[in-house]
Amino acid sequence: MEKILSKDRLREWVDALDDCEVLAPAFADSVWNFARVEAETVIDLSHTNTINPPKQFAFPQREVFFRFERADGVPRLTPTLPDPRPTVVIGVRPCDGRGMPRSDTVFSKEFKDPYYWARRERLVLVGLACNQPHSPNCVCQSVGGAPHAEEGLDVLMTDLGDRFHVKGITAKGGELIARGGDAFASLQAGDPAEVERVHAAASSHPQRPVAELGTVAEAIRARFDSPLWEEMARHCIGCGICTYLCPTCHCFDINDEVTNPNHGTGERVRTWDNCQFPDFTMHTSGHNPRGDLGSRLRQRVAHKFLYFVENHGTQQCTGCGRCISECPVGIDIVAVVDRVSRA
């Protein structure tokens, strides 16, 4: 399904989704982030990429698995499986869209995670193609994507100036467009060519090259014990920004948080974890196999370009560039991969 949506009728489409929670980019505190669309919200799709990727709407940073208590000496568990409203996220950039199938694989390949999928199955991603790179660190094409990639998205919108070309990619996306009714118009004769021209112009912008992807995995394996890792990680402060802002990082920790020790009440909670934290691989014995900065940097890069390839057949990086742009000490995954490949 392909339609044209005049920009002044975007709100009409959103208002037709009144049984959904709708989120769109909003600018606050000097960054773009997704925020709930309220009655008074003016939807602005002139955004650069949001600071946080949309993975949070299927895999939240903190979620309760179940609550527990002790009643008359007998433990009692109360499940908390989520039952969310349908959620529509508008303005998802293609690099972030490509991240979702990778998360889908992780949370279903060996075990279908019911908490993740309860949210994921009610999540609709409305993408917005990039007409130009929003950062010098955008490298989507260098890792197999494109400014107009459709992977992981349910709808892809392309900005044509005063209107959007809107393409339904999945059944969920087609249904979402259909609900807009008369807000949408049919394509005119010149519209497909205009969409192609905009996509081609976006793809023509040069991006930083990432070393030949087919050789990166072997280069990391061959230089696993290289002193390069420690040298390149020397300035790392272990803040974890690189993985918390990544559209594909998925490591988590599980803890029991006791609220009343006398009554044995509390919650079992899943929270995001981070391979750049010193205690990420700490054993109960006190031994830590990744006790230094270099081994932790190696783990992050190897997970993206070696382990994920071995386990799932594709590299994990989608080229959003957040880990480069937001790193407070300037560690650059593109430069790291290039240096390891050329060593």
Secondary structure, DSSP 8 states (H G I E B T S, - for coil): -EEEEEGGGHHHHHHT-TTSEEEEEEEETTEEEEEE--TT----------SS-GGGGTS-SEEEEEEEEEETTEEEEEE-------EEEEEE-HHHHHHHHHHHHHTTSSS--HHHHHHHTTEEEEEE--SS-SSTT--TGGGT--TT--TT-SEEEEE-SSEEEEEE-SHHHHHHHHTTGGGEE---TTHHHHHHHHHHHHHTS-------HHHHHHHHHHTTT-THHHHHTTT-----HHHHT-SS---EEEEEEEEETTTTEEEEEEEE--TTSTTTT--TTS--TT-SHHHHHHHHHHIIIIIHHHHHSS-S-----HHHHT-TT---HHHHHHHHHH-
